[in-house]
């Protein structure tokens, strides 16, 4: 265009107000064209400034030598899993090398490739895809499976579940008795693990099977309340009793309003909800209490009923809140904490508890 007009670089410099050195640098491909320069060249040649910017960017892109293949691979891995959080929790080795990182993730998830969606191996050698979970929630589930595999347990038999459930309910009457939970479950062939949630994980619990005779219950104990803990646990226990292959329960418990309604309920979830509530407080007993006392639920009446049915009053409060018999801010001082007792003996990942290196 300069040749067509018979302009020298110095003349173009005079026209545009750009320095001669800038014109020579552009002509020798040493300087790129920024917005201000593009506007001045637009005024000189009548070509829109955006065309100058586009042409310059396309040229710079054509001579760039950056290898983006490793970046694309890293992006796929970071989409697959919460890498930084997993490294922080020492679930995988801390590395930025893409090959080593991919190897670490394959080891963690127990797969040879990531071509297919991540799936859980469950009873009868079936695989169940984990749907509708984000990357952090999937990682949480696989950590639960990884930890469960490291636990010893006796043989499991559904015929013994009634006996176990009576002992479980007796534990629910006293917050500190939760420290015996892991050992009791191991005696009955049920593996039990506790994993602190990663950021973005809203899982309350999961029940799954390593083999047809190896059930697992995993809890997040997101909310340290006796009602939340035992309802979630008995919900997962019901899934084991019913032989449900894989259950990952999200938002069973709400931090503000207590026991929440599942966003999506199928028959298995409804059944587990009903069984969990009834296993803690017999339905007929609770209905009778509501008819006799409601809506005047004093602390004294709740404690009296708790003594009668031999359960912790906080569990009664939780069920009354769920039924909208009392407000979710009422009697919260009765919702005793249990997390510290649970993780005292259970295989736990999180809350500053470190798992022995090489165990998993």
RAJONOR-V587309 format. One record per residue. N is the residue number from 1. RES is the residue in one letter. PHI is phi in whole degrees, 0 to 359 (NA if undefined). D_FIRST is the distance of its C-alpha to the first C-alpha in whole Angstrom. Layout:
# RAJONOR-V587309
N|RES|PHI|D_FIRST ; N|RES|PHI|D_FIRST
This chain:
# RAJONOR-V587309
1|X|NA|0 ; 2|X|294|4 ; 3|X|297|5 ; 4|X|301|5 ; 5|X|267|6 ; 6|X|71|8 ; 7|X|265|9 ; 8|X|268|11 ; 9|X|303|11 ; 10|X|293|14 ; 11|X|293|13 ; 12|X|297|11 ; 13|X|297|14 ; 14|X|295|16 ; 15|X|293|14 ; 16|X|271|14 ; 17|X|82|18 ; 18|X|281|17 ; 19|X|286|19 ; 20|X|299|17 ; 21|X|297|19 ; 22|X|294|17 ; 23|X|299|13 ; 24|X|296|15 ; 25|X|294|17 ; 26|X|293|14 ; 27|X|295|12 ; 28|X|261|15 ; 29|X|66|16 ; 30|X|268|19 ; 31|X|239|18 ; 32|X|271|18 ; 33|X|261|16 ; 34|X|268|19 ; 35|X|303|20 ; 36|X|296|19 ; 37|X|295|16 ; 38|X|299|15 ; 39|X|295|16 ; 40|X|291|15 ; 41|X|293|11 ; 42|X|297|12 ; 43|X|294|13 ; 44|X|283|10 ; 45|X|249|8 ; 46|X|75|11 ; 47|X|254|11 ; 48|X|309|14 ; 49|X|302|15 ; 50|X|296|17 ; 51|X|291|14 ; 52|X|297|13 ; 53|X|296|17 ; 54|X|298|17 ; 55|X|298|15 ; 56|X|295|16 ; 57|X|296|19 ; 58|X|297|19 ; 59|X|293|18 ; 60|X|300|21 ; 61|X|295|23 ; 62|X|291|22 ; 63|X|257|23 ; 64|X|293|26 ; 65|X|243|29 ; 66|X|292|32 ; 67|X|272|35 ; 68|X|270|35 ; 69|X|303|38 ; 70|X|297|41 ; 71|X|293|39 ; 72|X|298|40 ; 73|X|293|43 ; 74|X|298|44 ; 75|X|299|43 ; 76|X|296|45 ; 77|X|292|48 ; 78|X|290|48 ; 79|X|286|48 ; 80|X|286|51 ; 81|X|210|53 ; 82|X|281|53 ; 83|X|307|52 ; 84|X|298|53 ; 85|X|293|56 ; 86|X|294|57 ; 87|X|291|57 ; 88|X|297|58 ; 89|X|274|61 ; 90|X|64|61 ; 91|X|284|61 ; 92|X|226|59 ; 93|X|291|58 ; 94|X|284|55 ; 95|X|204|52 ; 96|X|252|48 ; 97|X|287|48 ; 98|X|297|47 ; 99|X|293|50 ; 100|X|293|53 ; 101|X|296|52 ; 102|X|299|52 ; 103|X|298|55 ; 104|X|297|57 ; 105|X|292|56 ; 106|X|298|57 ; 107|X|297|60 ; 108|X|297|61 ; 109|X|276|60 ; 110|X|69|62 ; 111|X|232|60 ; 112|X|267|58 ; 113|X|205|55 ; 114|X|248|53 ; 115|X|290|52 ; 116|X|257|55 ; 117|X|295|55 ; 118|X|295|58 ; 119|X|224|61 ; 120|X|263|65 ; 121|X|275|68 ; 122|X|232|71 ; 123|X|307|74 ; 124|X|62|75 ; 125|X|60|72 ; 126|X|276|70 ; 127|X|240|66 ; 128|X|238|65 ; 129|X|293|62 ; 130|X|270|61 ; 131|X|274|60 ; 132|X|61|58 ; 133|X|250|58 ; 134|X|281|55 ; 135|X|300|54 ; 136|X|294|57 ; 137|X|291|60 ; 138|X|297|59 ; 139|X|299|59 ; 140|X|300|62 ; 141|X|296|64 ; 142|X|292|64 ; 143|X|296|65 ; 144|X|300|68 ; 145|X|296|68 ; 146|X|301|68 ; 147|X|293|70 ; 148|X|298|73 ; 149|X|298|73 ; 150|X|277|74 ; 151|X|267|77 ; 152|X|280|81 ; 153|X|201|82 ; 154|X|286|86 ; 155|X|293|86 ; 156|X|261|85 ; 157|X|217|87 ; 158|X|296|87 ; 159|X|296|91 ; 160|X|263|90 ; 161|X|290|88 ; 162|X|297|91 ; 163|X|298|92 ; 164|X|295|89 ; 165|X|295|88 ; 166|X|297|91 ; 167|X|289|91 ; 168|X|296|87 ; 169|X|295|88 ; 170|X|297|91 ; 171|X|297|88 ; 172|X|294|86 ; 173|X|282|89 ; 174|X|225|88 ; 175|X|307|85 ; 176|X|288|86 ; 177|X|293|87 ; 178|X|297|83 ; 179|X|292|83 ; 180|X|268|86 ; 181|X|299|83 ; 182|X|300|82 ; 183|X|293|85 ; 184|X|298|86 ; 185|X|297|84 ; 186|X|299|84 ; 187|X|297|87 ; 188|X|260|87 ; 189|X|84|84 ; 190|X|250|81 ; 191|X|278|78 ; 192|X|225|77 ; 193|X|226|74 ; 194|X|232|72 ; 195|X|231|68 ; 196|X|298|67 ; 197|X|295|64 ; 198|X|284|60 ; 199|X|305|58 ; 200|X|93|57 ; 201|X|265|60 ; 202|X|243|63 ; 203|X|277|65 ; 204|X|268|69 ; 205|X|193|70 ; 206|X|212|70 ; 207|X|231|73 ; 208|X|205|72 ; 209|X|234|74 ; 210|X|284|73 ; 211|X|218|76 ; 212|X|297|78 ; 213|X|243|81 ; 214|X|227|78 ; 215|X|281|77 ; 216|X|225|75 ; 217|X|240|75 ; 218|X|237|72 ; 219|X|237|72 ; 220|X|262|69 ; 221|X|46|71 ; 222|X|302|69 ; 223|X|239|71 ; 224|X|276|74 ; 225|X|220|77 ; 226|X|297|80 ; 227|X|292|79 ; 228|X|295|76 ; 229|X|299|77 ; 230|X|286|80 ; 231|X|295|78 ; 232|X|298|75 ; 233|X|299|77 ; 234|X|292|80 ; 235|X|297|77 ; 236|X|292|76 ; 237|X|302|80 ; 238|X|297|80 ; 239|X|299|77 ; 240|X|295|79 ; 241|X|302|82 ; 242|X|276|81 ; 243|X|74|79 ; 244|X|294|75 ; 245|X|293|73 ; 246|X|211|70 ; 247|X|229|70 ; 248|X|242|67 ; 249|X|261|68 ; 250|X|250|66 ; 251|X|58|66 ; 252|X|297|70 ; 253|X|241|71 ; 254|X|256|69 ; 255|X|294|69 ; 256|X|257|70 ; 257|X|255|72 ; 258|X|85|74 ; 259|X|289|74 ; 260|X|259|71 ; 261|X|273|71 ; 262|X|299|69 ; 263|X|295|66 ; 264|X|232|66 ; 265|X|243|70 ; 266|X|254|71 ; 267|X|298|75 ; 268|X|296|75 ; 269|X|288|74 ; 270|X|298|76 ; 271|X|297|79 ; 272|X|295|78 ; 273|X|300|78 ; 274|X|297|81 ; 275|X|293|83 ; 276|X|296|81 ; 277|X|296|82 ; 278|X|290|86 ; 279|X|291|86 ; 280|X|271|86 ; 281|X|226|88 ; 282|X|309|90 ; 283|X|305|89 ; 284|X|296|92 ; 285|X|295|93 ; 286|X|294|90 ; 287|X|299|90 ; 288|X|296|94 ; 289|X|298|93 ; 290|X|296|90 ; 291|X|295|93 ; 292|X|282|95 ; 293|X|253|93 ; 294|X|302|90 ; 295|X|267|89 ; 296|X|265|91 ; 297|X|269|89 ; 298|X|285|91 ; 299|X|301|90 ; 300|X|297|94 ; 301|X|292|94 ; 302|X|295|91 ; 303|X|296|92 ; 304|X|300|96 ; 305|X|294|94 ; 306|X|298|92 ; 307|X|295|95 ; 308|X|295|97 ; 309|X|265|94 ; 310|X|58|94 ; 311|X|218|90 ; 312|X|289|88 ; 313|X|300|88 ; 314|X|297|84 ; 315|X|289|83 ; 316|X|294|85 ; 317|X|302|83 ; 318|X|301|80 ; 319|X|287|82 ; 320|X|293|83 ; 321|X|296|79 ; 322|X|298|78 ; 323|X|275|80 ; 324|X|62|79 ; 325|X|281|83 ; 326|X|226|82 ; 327|X|289|79 ; 328|X|285|76 ; 329|X|263|77 ; 330|X|277|81 ; 331|X|57|83 ; 332|X|291|80 ; 333|X|293|82 ; 334|X|273|84 ; 335|X|275|81 ; 336|X|298|82 ; 337|X|274|79 ; 338|X|227|79 ; 339|X|303|76 ; 340|X|299|78 ; 341|X|289|81 ; 342|X|296|79 ; 343|X|282|77 ; 344|X|299|80 ; 345|X|237|81 ; 346|X|283|78 ; 347|X|295|75 ; 348|X|234|72 ; 349|X|243|69 ; 350|X|128|68 ; 351|X|52|69 ; 352|X|66|69 ; 353|X|264|71 ; 354|X|253|70 ; 355|X|276|71 ; 356|X|307|72 ; 357|X|304|70 ; 358|X|90|70 ; 359|X|291|72 ; 360|X|254|69
